[in-house]
Amino acid sequence: GGGGRSDGGGRRGRRSGLASGTHGQAMAAPEAGETASMRQTMSEQTSMPPPTSQRNYHDQMLYQQLLPVVRHILEVLFCNEFEDSTVAVTNFVLQWPFDGRDISHFLPPKASELVMKARVMEALAHWIKDKTQKLDDKVPLLQEGQMYFNEGAARHKSLLQQVVYQQPPHTQAQVTVEYINAVCVELLGREAAVLGNAVGGKLAQSVHADTLCNMLTMPSTVLAHMVRAFKELQARVSKFVMELYIVTDFMTREDCKILLGMFFQHYTVETTTGTMDVHDTHEDEVYQESPFRVNLIDSFGNLMDLLYHLEDISTRGVGGMAAVLAVDFEGVKLCRHGALCLVQMTCNDDPRLVYVLDVHVLGQRAFTMETPRGMSMKRLLEDRAIRKVWFDPRNDVDALFHQFGIMPRGIFDLQLAEVADRRNRGLNVNYVQGLYKCLTQCTVLSQEQKSFAERINRLGKQLFEPQNGGSYEIFQQRPLNAVILVYAAHDSRYMLALYDQYLQSMTDHWMAEVLRMSDQRAEWCYQREYVVPSSEAPDF
């Protein structure tokens, strides 16, 4: 183990792994022997009383009634023994507005005990989300050298590096938990100790200690791992809440998705019914088997994970072939003057999965954040050696160039490929076609897939096209509208299928022409003043 006092919040009882609760199975932390620092901290009791000077009698009574409920929930979900965390969550629940009402409206006998616990856990999910956001904000700051860990976290880091090659696995896991907990408490305060302990346990299970030590050379990578674990925590808590609301008839499944959808990053779309479901982890079996999966990237932690993946497939290739990416963009009247809000991307290593990168949330850093080896979205888009399958890049590139200083290369324009396909068959082509029409003509798509394409195209345009009663500002509304998320993801969902179809029917001559004209078409952005793209087919 090692000396020194743990930086965690005040504890209640012995530290243990996360256990299975009454509402489902929670994540399990590894069992580890107690170090001197753990024993010293565990001996302390820091039951913080409510600030009575700032509470009226009603609030004090409500606080005393809620405190044991919150304590029980945190113990069930996380085996929590940190009283600072219990007090902080209780105060947060007291202040959280449930449809404009406070938690007292959902205490028995006004509501059942299960509904009351579900409402408390709903507020808990918001509390975790708030902590996750604060932690995620620090990922780019660490990467850019604008902040550093203090002596407490550095001490645990040094201890971790010492024991990784000298101590048995259970000691390594124990020190890993202490290091993650120290970082969490340093950055988020003592009240976040429950999250540091839970996340530390998860990382000790999923990331080997020597791998973690290698990450320590770039602390932002460690923080990115923690953010992803925090995201999974909030999703799992929300999943419990959803199950309770449904089983108690407090809320329908669809209403639950609307209320709690903001806590999830993984979605599946059922094209036969048009329904979307949420998943708390990418390891979910139903998620893995779905033919249409969506991964929302709205944090720097998740972005870092995506960049590592893109770096891997762009270097190693896919099945002996080069990596190919289908990309699409959405925004408010997208061009140099209209805000770019979303990037959708499908990779040929898994064409059933669509990544949706939330640029509206992440801002400029969505393109500049990089891995230790330098992979970033900007580098990816500008690398001529990595093929990007696009559908008419003119407005997209106009926005990228003028708003983010990015000039994409290596473009294969599907709209031009369709023109080449018709001209190759001896047809006279004067105008280009839209993506939806190209999809309906795609021979590899089933009638069901084409019908869904028509349906989601219509539903999406009803939400954002002013002539259909919509508004382009919906792309900037958060949480992201579920229909808009599916609409955006669907645009890139079948672009690789179109690419394969045109590739098989195209001669080498036409391929060279399409690639040449694609890059030339992207240079639309070089015009001094913005010009609305024409629907006339270019002469090539």
C-alpha positions as CSV (number, residue, x, y, z in Angstrom):
1,G,0.0,0.0,0.0
2,G,1.6,3.2,1.1
3,G,1.4,6.0,3.7
4,G,-0.3,9.3,3.4
5,R,-3.8,10.2,4.1
6,S,-6.5,9.7,1.4
7,D,-8.0,12.8,0.0
8,G,-11.5,11.4,-0.1
9,G,-14.5,12.8,1.7
10,G,-15.6,11.6,5.2
11,R,-16.5,7.9,5.1
12,R,-19.1,5.7,6.7
13,G,-18.0,2.1,7.4
14,R,-15.7,-0.2,5.4
15,R,-14.9,0.4,1.7
16,S,-16.3,-2.3,-0.5
17,G,-17.2,-2.9,-4.2
18,L,-20.4,-1.7,-5.8
19,A,-23.1,-4.2,-5.1
20,S,-26.3,-5.3,-6.8
21,G,-29.1,-3.2,-5.6
22,T,-32.9,-3.7,-5.4
23,H,-33.4,-2.1,-8.8
24,G,-30.8,-3.8,-10.9
25,Q,-27.1,-4.7,-11.0
26,A,-24.7,-1.8,-10.4
27,M,-21.0,-1.7,-11.4
28,A,-18.7,-3.6,-9.2
29,A,-15.6,-2.2,-7.7
30,P,-12.7,-4.5,-7.0
31,E,-12.2,-5.8,-3.4
32,A,-8.8,-4.6,-2.1
33,G,-7.0,-4.7,1.2
34,E,-7.1,-1.6,3.3
35,T,-4.1,0.7,3.3
36,A,-3.1,2.8,6.2
37,S,-4.5,5.8,4.5
38,M,-7.8,4.1,4.0
39,R,-8.1,2.9,7.6
40,Q,-7.3,6.3,8.9
41,T,-10.0,8.0,6.7
42,M,-12.6,5.3,7.3
43,S,-12.3,5.9,11.1
44,E,-13.6,9.5,10.6
45,Q,-17.3,10.4,10.6
46,T,-18.2,13.6,9.0
47,S,-22.0,13.8,9.1
48,M,-22.5,17.4,8.0
49,P,-25.6,19.0,9.5
50,P,-27.8,21.1,7.2
51,P,-27.0,24.8,7.3
52,T,-29.9,25.7,9.7
53,S,-29.3,29.4,9.4
54,Q,-30.3,29.2,5.8
55,R,-33.3,26.7,6.2
56,N,-36.8,27.2,7.4
57,Y,-38.4,24.6,9.5
58,H,-40.1,22.8,6.5
59,D,-36.8,22.4,4.7
60,Q,-35.1,21.1,7.9
61,M,-37.7,18.5,8.4
62,L,-37.6,17.6,4.7
63,Y,-33.8,17.3,4.8
64,Q,-33.9,15.0,7.8
65,Q,-36.5,12.8,6.1
66,L,-34.5,12.6,2.8
67,L,-31.0,12.1,4.3
68,P,-31.5,8.4,5.1
69,V,-33.2,7.8,1.8
70,V,-30.3,9.2,-0.2
71,R,-27.8,7.4,2.1
72,H,-29.6,4.1,1.3
73,I,-29.7,4.7,-2.4
74,L,-26.0,5.6,-2.6
75,E,-25.1,2.6,-0.6
76,V,-27.2,0.3,-2.8
77,L,-25.9,1.8,-6.1
78,F,-22.3,2.5,-5.1
79,C,-21.6,1.0,-1.7
80,N,-21.0,4.6,-0.6
81,E,-19.4,5.3,2.7
82,F,-18.7,9.0,2.1
83,E,-21.0,11.2,4.2
84,D,-19.9,14.3,2.4
85,S,-21.4,12.8,-0.8
86,T,-24.6,11.9,1.0
87,V,-25.1,15.4,2.3
88,A,-24.3,17.0,-1.1
89,V,-26.7,14.8,-3.0
90,T,-29.4,15.3,-0.4
91,N,-29.1,19.1,-0.7
92,F,-29.1,18.8,-4.5
93,V,-32.4,16.7,-4.4
94,L,-34.0,19.3,-2.1
95,Q,-33.2,22.1,-4.7
96,W,-34.0,20.1,-7.8
97,P,-37.3,21.2,-9.6
98,F,-39.4,18.2,-10.6
99,D,-41.8,19.7,-13.2
100,G,-41.8,22.9,-11.1
101,R,-42.4,21.1,-7.8
102,D,-40.0,20.1,-5.1
103,I,-39.4,16.5,-3.8
104,S,-42.0,16.9,-1.0
105,H,-44.7,16.3,-3.6
106,F,-43.4,12.8,-4.2
107,L,-42.9,11.6,-0.6
108,P,-45.3,9.0,0.8
109,P,-48.2,9.0,1.2
110,K,-48.5,11.4,-1.8
111,A,-46.6,8.9,-3.9
112,S,-45.4,5.4,-3.5
113,E,-42.0,4.7,-2.0
114,L,-40.7,3.4,-5.4
115,V,-41.8,6.6,-7.1
116,M,-40.1,8.7,-4.4
117,K,-36.9,6.7,-4.8
118,A,-37.0,7.0,-8.5
119,R,-37.4,10.8,-8.3
120,V,-34.5,11.0,-5.9
121,M,-32.4,8.9,-8.4
122,E,-33.5,11.2,-11.2
123,A,-32.0,14.1,-9.3
124,L,-28.9,12.0,-8.6
125,A,-28.5,11.5,-12.3
126,H,-28.5,15.3,-12.8
127,W,-26.0,15.6,-10.0
128,I,-23.7,13.1,-11.7
129,K,-24.2,14.9,-15.0
130,D,-23.2,18.2,-13.4
131,K,-20.0,16.7,-12.0
132,T,-19.3,15.0,-15.3
133,Q,-19.5,18.3,-17.1
134,K,-17.2,20.0,-14.7
135,L,-14.7,17.2,-15.1
136,D,-15.0,17.2,-18.9
137,D,-14.3,20.9,-19.0
138,K,-10.9,20.2,-17.6
139,V,-9.8,17.7,-20.2
140,P,-8.8,20.2,-22.8
141,L,-7.3,22.5,-20.1
142,L,-5.0,19.7,-19.0
143,Q,-4.1,18.9,-22.6
144,E,-3.2,22.5,-23.4
145,G,-1.2,22.9,-20.2
146,Q,-3.5,25.4,-18.7
147,M,-3.9,23.4,-15.4
148,Y,-2.0,20.7,-13.5
149,F,-2.7,18.3,-10.7
150,N,-1.7,19.3,-7.2
151,E,0.6,17.5,-4.7
152,G,-2.1,15.2,-3.5
153,A,-2.8,13.7,-6.8
154,A,0.9,13.7,-7.7
155,R,1.6,11.7,-4.5
156,H,-0.9,9.0,-5.5
157,K,0.5,9.0,-9.0
158,S,4.0,8.4,-7.7
159,L,2.7,5.6,-5.5
160,L,0.9,4.0,-8.5
161,Q,4.0,4.1,-10.5
162,Q,6.0,2.4,-7.7
163,V,3.6,-0.5,-7.0
164,V,2.7,-1.4,-10.6
165,Y,5.7,-3.6,-11.2
166,Q,6.4,-4.5,-7.6
167,Q,3.1,-5.5,-6.0
168,P,0.4,-8.1,-6.6
169,P,-2.7,-7.3,-8.7
170,H,-5.0,-6.6,-5.8
171,T,-2.6,-4.0,-4.4
172,Q,-2.3,-2.4,-7.9
173,A,-6.1,-2.2,-8.1
174,Q,-6.3,-0.7,-4.6
175,V,-3.8,2.0,-5.5
176,T,-5.5,2.7,-8.8
177,V,-8.8,3.4,-6.9
178,E,-6.9,5.7,-4.5
179,Y,-5.3,7.6,-7.4
180,I,-8.6,8.1,-9.3
181,N,-10.3,9.1,-6.1
182,A,-7.6,11.6,-5.3
183,V,-7.9,13.2,-8.8
184,C,-11.7,13.3,-8.5
185,V,-11.7,14.9,-5.1
186,E,-9.0,17.4,-6.1
187,L,-11.0,18.5,-9.2
188,L,-14.6,18.3,-7.9
189,G,-14.4,18.5,-4.2
190,R,-14.8,16.1,-1.3
191,E,-18.5,15.7,-2.1
192,A,-17.5,13.8,-5.3
193,A,-15.7,11.1,-3.4
194,V,-18.5,8.6,-4.1
195,L,-18.0,9.0,-7.8
196,G,-14.2,8.8,-7.5
197,N,-14.4,5.5,-5.6
198,A,-16.9,4.0,-8.1
199,V,-15.0,5.2,-11.2
200,G,-11.7,4.1,-9.7
201,G,-13.1,0.7,-9.1
202,K,-14.3,0.5,-12.7
203,L,-11.0,1.6,-14.2
204,A,-9.1,-0.8,-11.9
205,Q,-11.1,-3.6,-13.5
206,S,-11.0,-2.4,-17.1
207,V,-7.6,-0.7,-17.4
208,H,-4.4,-2.5,-16.3
209,A,-2.3,-0.6,-13.9
210,D,0.7,-0.5,-16.2
211,T,-1.5,0.9,-19.0
212,L,-2.8,3.5,-16.6
213,C,0.8,4.4,-15.7
214,N,1.6,4.9,-19.4
215,M,-1.4,7.2,-19.6
216,L,0.0,9.3,-16.8
217,T,2.4,10.9,-19.2
218,M,-0.6,12.7,-20.7
219,P,-3.0,13.3,-17.7
220,S,-5.8,14.5,-20.0
221,T,-6.1,10.9,-21.3
222,V,-6.7,9.6,-17.7
223,L,-9.3,12.3,-17.2
224,A,-11.0,11.4,-20.5
225,H,-11.3,7.8,-19.2
226,M,-12.8,9.1,-16.0
227,V,-15.4,11.2,-18.0
228,R,-16.5,8.2,-20.0
229,A,-16.9,6.2,-16.7
230,F,-18.9,9.1,-15.2
231,K,-21.1,9.1,-18.4
232,E,-21.8,5.4,-17.9
233,L,-22.7,5.9,-14.2
234,Q,-25.3,8.6,-15.1
235,A,-26.7,6.4,-17.8
236,R,-27.0,3.4,-15.5
237,V,-28.7,5.4,-12.8
238,S,-31.1,6.7,-15.4
239,K,-31.8,3.2,-16.6
240,F,-32.9,2.3,-13.1
241,V,-35.1,5.4,-12.9
242,M,-36.7,4.5,-16.3
243,E,-37.5,0.9,-15.1
244,L,-39.1,2.2,-11.9
245,Y,-41.2,4.8,-13.7
246,I,-42.5,2.2,-16.1
247,V,-43.2,-0.6,-13.5
248,T,-45.1,1.9,-11.3
249,D,-47.1,3.3,-14.2
250,F,-45.7,6.7,-13.3
251,M,-44.6,7.4,-16.8
252,T,-44.8,5.6,-20.2
253,R,-41.6,4.2,-21.8
254,E,-41.7,6.9,-24.6
255,D,-42.1,9.7,-22.0
256,C,-39.2,8.2,-20.1
257,K,-37.0,8.4,-23.2
258,I,-37.9,12.0,-23.7
259,L,-37.2,12.9,-20.0
260,L,-34.1,10.9,-19.5
261,G,-32.6,10.7,-23.0
262,M,-30.1,13.4,-22.2
263,F,-28.2,11.0,-19.9
264,F,-27.4,8.5,-22.7
265,Q,-24.8,8.3,-25.5
266,H,-25.8,5.1,-27.1
267,Y,-28.9,4.6,-29.2
268,T,-30.5,2.1,-31.5
269,V,-33.0,2.8,-34.2
270,E,-35.6,0.2,-35.3
271,T,-36.4,1.1,-38.9
272,T,-39.5,-1.1,-39.1
273,T,-41.3,0.9,-36.4
274,G,-39.3,4.1,-36.4
275,T,-38.6,3.8,-32.7
276,M,-35.4,4.7,-30.9
277,D,-34.1,3.0,-27.7
278,V,-31.4,4.0,-25.3
279,H,-28.6,1.9,-23.9
280,D,-26.4,2.6,-20.8
281,T,-23.2,1.1,-22.4
282,H,-21.8,0.2,-25.8
283,E,-21.3,-3.4,-24.4
284,D,-25.1,-3.9,-24.2
285,E,-25.9,-7.0,-26.3
286,V,-29.0,-5.5,-27.9
287,Y,-26.9,-2.4,-28.9
288,Q,-24.1,-4.5,-30.3
289,E,-26.5,-6.6,-32.5
290,S,-28.6,-3.7,-33.8
291,P,-28.2,-2.9,-37.6
292,F,-28.6,0.9,-36.8
293,R,-26.6,2.2,-33.9
294,V,-25.9,5.8,-32.9
295,N,-23.1,7.0,-30.6
296,L,-23.5,10.6,-29.5
297,I,-20.1,12.3,-28.9
298,D,-20.9,15.3,-26.7
299,S,-18.0,15.3,-24.3
300,F,-14.2,15.6,-24.7
301,G,-13.9,12.3,-22.9
302,N,-15.9,10.5,-25.6
303,L,-14.2,12.5,-28.3
304,M,-10.8,11.3,-27.2
305,D,-12.0,7.7,-27.4
306,L,-13.3,8.3,-30.9
307,L,-10.0,9.9,-32.0
308,Y,-8.0,6.8,-30.7
309,H,-10.3,4.6,-32.8
310,L,-9.9,6.7,-35.9
311,E,-6.1,6.8,-35.4
312,D,-6.1,3.0,-35.1
313,I,-8.1,2.3,-38.3
314,S,-6.4,5.0,-40.3
315,T,-3.0,3.5,-39.4
316,R,-3.8,-0.2,-39.6
317,G,-6.5,-0.2,-42.2
318,V,-9.7,-2.3,-42.2
319,G,-9.5,-5.9,-43.3
320,G,-6.4,-5.3,-45.3
321,M,-7.9,-2.3,-47.0
322,A,-7.6,1.4,-46.3
323,A,-10.1,3.1,-43.9
324,V,-12.9,4.9,-45.6
325,L,-15.2,7.4,-43.7
326,A,-18.6,8.7,-44.7
327,V,-19.1,12.2,-43.3
328,D,-22.0,14.6,-43.2
329,F,-22.8,17.9,-41.4
330,E,-25.8,19.7,-40.1
331,G,-26.3,23.2,-38.9
332,V,-28.3,26.4,-39.2
333,K,-28.4,27.2,-42.9
334,L,-25.0,25.7,-43.1
335,C,-22.3,27.8,-44.8
336,R,-19.7,30.3,-43.7
337,H,-22.5,32.4,-42.2
338,G,-24.5,29.5,-40.7
339,A,-23.5,27.7,-37.5
340,L,-22.1,24.2,-37.9
341,C,-23.8,22.1,-35.2
342,L,-23.3,18.4,-35.9
343,V,-20.8,16.1,-37.6
344,Q,-22.0,12.6,-38.6
345,M,-19.5,9.9,-39.5
346,T,-19.6,6.2,-40.4
347,C,-16.5,4.1,-40.7
348,N,-16.1,1.1,-43.0
349,D,-14.9,-1.0,-40.0
350,D,-18.5,-1.0,-38.7
351,P,-21.0,0.5,-41.2
352,R,-23.9,-0.1,-38.8
353,L,-22.6,2.5,-36.3
354,V,-22.9,6.2,-36.8
355,Y,-21.0,8.7,-34.7
356,V,-22.7,12.0,-34.1
357,L,-20.2,14.7,-32.9
358,D,-21.9,17.6,-31.2
359,V,-19.9,20.6,-32.3
360,H,-22.5,23.0,-30.9
361,V,-21.6,21.7,-27.4
362,L,-17.8,21.2,-27.8
363,G,-17.0,24.2,-30.0
364,Q,-13.7,24.7,-31.8
365,R,-12.0,22.1,-29.7
366,A,-14.2,19.4,-31.4
367,F,-11.7,19.7,-34.3
368,T,-8.5,20.6,-32.5
369,M,-8.4,18.1,-29.5
370,E,-5.8,15.5,-30.3
371,T,-4.4,12.2,-29.1
372,P,-0.8,11.9,-27.9
373,R,0.2,10.9,-31.4
374,G,-1.5,14.0,-32.9
375,M,-4.8,12.6,-34.4
376,S,-7.6,15.2,-34.4
377,M,-10.7,15.8,-36.5
378,K,-8.9,18.6,-38.3
379,R,-6.0,16.3,-39.2
380,L,-8.4,13.6,-40.3
381,L,-10.4,15.9,-42.6
382,E,-7.3,17.4,-44.1
383,D,-5.4,14.2,-44.7
384,R,-5.6,13.4,-48.4
385,A,-4.6,9.8,-47.7
386,I,-7.8,9.1,-45.7
387,R,-10.8,9.0,-48.1
388,K,-13.8,10.9,-46.9
389,V,-17.1,10.0,-48.7
390,W,-19.2,13.1,-48.9
391,F,-22.5,14.1,-50.5
392,D,-22.0,17.5,-52.1
393,P,-19.3,19.0,-49.8
394,R,-19.7,22.7,-50.9
395,N,-21.7,24.2,-48.0
396,D,-20.1,21.9,-45.5
397,V,-16.5,22.8,-46.5
398,D,-17.5,26.5,-46.7
399,A,-18.5,26.3,-43.0
400,L,-15.4,24.3,-42.1
401,F,-13.0,26.6,-43.9
402,H,-14.4,29.9,-42.7
403,Q,-15.5,29.0,-39.2
404,F,-12.8,26.5,-38.2
405,G,-9.9,27.0,-40.6
406,I,-10.1,23.5,-42.0
407,M,-9.6,22.7,-45.7
408,P,-10.7,19.0,-46.3
409,R,-8.9,16.8,-48.8
410,G,-9.3,13.3,-50.0
411,I,-13.0,13.8,-50.8
412,F,-15.1,11.4,-52.8
413,D,-18.4,13.2,-53.7
414,L,-21.3,10.8,-54.0
415,Q,-23.4,13.4,-55.9
416,L,-20.7,13.6,-58.6
417,A,-20.3,9.8,-58.6
418,E,-24.1,9.5,-59.4
419,V,-23.6,11.9,-62.3
420,A,-20.7,9.9,-63.5
421,D,-22.7,6.7,-63.2
422,R,-25.5,8.1,-65.4
423,R,-23.0,9.5,-68.0
424,N,-21.1,6.2,-68.0
425,R,-24.4,4.7,-69.2
426,G,-24.7,7.2,-72.0
427,L,-27.3,9.4,-70.4
428,N,-27.4,13.1,-70.8
429,V,-27.1,14.7,-67.4
430,N,-27.8,18.3,-66.7
431,Y,-28.7,18.4,-63.0
432,V,-27.5,16.7,-59.9
433,Q,-29.7,14.6,-57.6
434,G,-30.3,14.8,-53.9
435,L,-29.2,12.2,-51.3
436,Y,-32.7,10.9,-50.7
437,K,-33.3,10.2,-54.4
438,C,-30.0,8.5,-54.7
439,L,-30.9,6.3,-51.7
440,T,-34.2,5.3,-53.2
441,Q,-32.3,4.2,-56.4
442,C,-29.7,2.3,-54.4
443,T,-29.9,-1.4,-55.4
444,V,-28.4,-2.8,-52.1
445,L,-31.1,-1.2,-49.9
446,S,-34.3,-3.0,-49.1
447,Q,-37.7,-1.5,-49.6
448,E,-38.1,-1.2,-45.8
449,Q,-34.8,0.8,-45.6
450,K,-36.0,3.0,-48.4
451,S,-39.3,3.6,-46.8
452,F,-37.7,4.6,-43.5
453,A,-35.4,6.9,-45.4
454,E,-38.4,8.7,-46.8
455,R,-40.1,8.8,-43.4
456,I,-37.2,10.2,-41.4
457,N,-36.4,12.7,-44.3
458,R,-39.9,14.0,-44.1
459,L,-40.1,14.2,-40.2
460,G,-36.7,15.9,-40.0
461,K,-37.6,18.6,-42.6
462,Q,-40.8,19.3,-40.8
463,L,-38.8,20.2,-37.7
464,F,-36.1,22.5,-39.4
465,E,-37.5,23.8,-42.7
466,P,-39.4,27.1,-42.2
467,Q,-41.7,26.4,-45.2
468,N,-42.8,23.2,-43.3
469,G,-43.3,25.0,-40.0
470,G,-39.9,24.2,-38.6
471,S,-36.9,26.2,-37.6
472,Y,-33.2,25.7,-38.3
473,E,-32.5,26.7,-34.7
474,I,-33.6,23.2,-33.6
475,F,-30.1,22.1,-34.4
476,Q,-28.9,24.3,-31.5
477,Q,-31.5,23.1,-29.0
478,R,-30.1,20.9,-26.2
479,P,-30.9,18.2,-25.3
480,L,-30.9,17.3,-28.9
481,N,-34.3,16.4,-30.3
482,A,-34.6,12.6,-30.9
483,V,-35.9,13.0,-34.4
484,I,-33.1,15.4,-35.3
485,L,-30.5,13.0,-33.9
486,V,-31.9,10.1,-36.0
487,Y,-32.3,12.3,-39.1
488,A,-28.7,13.5,-38.8
489,A,-27.4,10.0,-38.2
490,H,-29.4,8.5,-41.1
491,D,-27.8,10.9,-43.6
492,S,-24.5,9.1,-43.3
493,R,-25.9,5.7,-42.4
494,Y,-26.1,4.4,-46.0
495,M,-23.5,6.6,-47.7
496,L,-20.9,3.8,-47.6
497,A,-23.5,1.5,-49.3
498,L,-23.9,4.1,-52.1
499,Y,-20.1,4.4,-52.3
500,D,-19.7,0.6,-52.8
501,Q,-22.4,0.6,-55.5
502,Y,-20.8,3.4,-57.5
503,L,-17.3,2.0,-57.0
504,Q,-18.3,-1.3,-58.6
505,S,-19.9,0.3,-61.6
506,M,-17.2,2.9,-62.2
507,T,-14.2,2.6,-64.5
508,D,-10.8,3.8,-63.4
509,H,-11.2,6.8,-65.7
510,W,-14.5,7.9,-64.1
511,M,-13.0,7.3,-60.6
512,A,-10.1,9.6,-61.3
513,E,-12.5,12.2,-62.7
514,V,-14.8,12.1,-59.6
515,L,-11.9,12.4,-57.2
516,R,-10.4,15.3,-59.2
517,M,-13.7,17.1,-59.4
518,S,-14.6,16.4,-55.7
519,D,-11.5,18.3,-54.5
520,Q,-12.2,21.0,-57.0
521,R,-15.8,21.3,-55.9
522,A,-14.7,21.6,-52.2
523,E,-12.7,24.7,-53.3
524,W,-16.1,26.5,-53.6
525,C,-15.1,28.0,-50.2
526,Y,-12.3,30.1,-51.8
527,Q,-14.8,32.5,-53.3
528,R,-14.6,35.9,-51.8
529,E,-18.3,36.1,-51.2
530,Y,-20.6,33.2,-50.4
531,V,-22.5,31.9,-53.5
532,V,-25.4,29.4,-53.1
533,P,-24.4,26.1,-54.7
534,S,-26.0,25.4,-58.1
535,S,-28.0,22.2,-58.9
536,E,-26.5,22.1,-62.4
537,A,-24.3,19.1,-63.0
538,P,-20.6,20.2,-63.6
539,D,-19.0,19.5,-66.9
540,F,-16.5,16.6,-66.5
